[in-house]
Amino acid sequence: MPKQLVVFIYSFLLVCRASYAQQSIADTAVTGTEAVAGAIQVFHRSAGQQSQLYNGRAHIPYQPSMLGSAYYVSNDPQAGAVEYDNILFRNVSLRYDEVRDKVVVQHFNTISAFELFSDRVSRFWVGPHPFVRLVQPDNDTAHTPTTGFYEILSTGKITLLARRKKLIIEFIENMEVKKRIELKESFFARVDGRYYPVNSQNALLDVMQDRKREVQQFMKKNSAKFRKGPENYLVKATDYYNNQPIR
């Protein structure tokens, strides 16, 4: 942690302590961790251009003529949060570039945009949608998917994850070379620390052996079909499974 940040936090906490001394006990229920996190937030807001969050590479925009969007949800920056260098930054304007697999942060001057260094990003949120970075180790006994960012779709005994990768495809139309974006998706279930690809209905049900029949009946009752919406099916089935009492 930079020396000037340490000094800033210490000064910030002294001011907080003096302020808290004038309040009731109920008003001072702030943990040391939360206070430090608040100090870090204030420091980075005051640091401006020197903020640790704005030290990535300049983001190069895509050609406007390209068909489709390279980003998750929208081309426009979204309200979100990111954990960078083990510091959680809230209220950040960002995008997730699914072609380059990069978190793109919009500078508060609204003009500049930076690509954060992926190996320093632990997790981030685009609006309410959480993402986590998985790293595939050399000796991978858990069968971790390839290194990259994964959206968390459901949590519980089974954690359902989506890997979204967009590709730029060139094609010829009217004797002119054009480009379009194509989305490739794959899904994984994490059970007891091990990852399983679940890109089909049967693959998901195989990791739900203890409640397989119950899940099948629930999905049938709700007229949910995998072929009509794979992600919707996977999320509904996993949410139902995770909400059942543990046997």
Buried (B, 14 or more C-beta within 10 A) or exposed (E): EEEEBEEBBEEBBEEBEEEBEEEEEEEEEEEEEEBEBBBBBEBBEEBEEEBBBBBBEEBEEBEEEBEBBBBBEEEEBBEBBBBBBEBBBEEBBBBBBBBBBBBBBBBBEEEEBBBBBBEBBBBBBBEEBBBBBBEEEEEEEBEBBEEBBBBBBBBEBBBBBBBBBBEBEEEEEEEEEEBEBEEEEBBBBBEEEEBBBBEBBEBBBEBBEEBBEEBBEBBEEEEBEBEEEBBEBBBBBBBBBBEBEEE
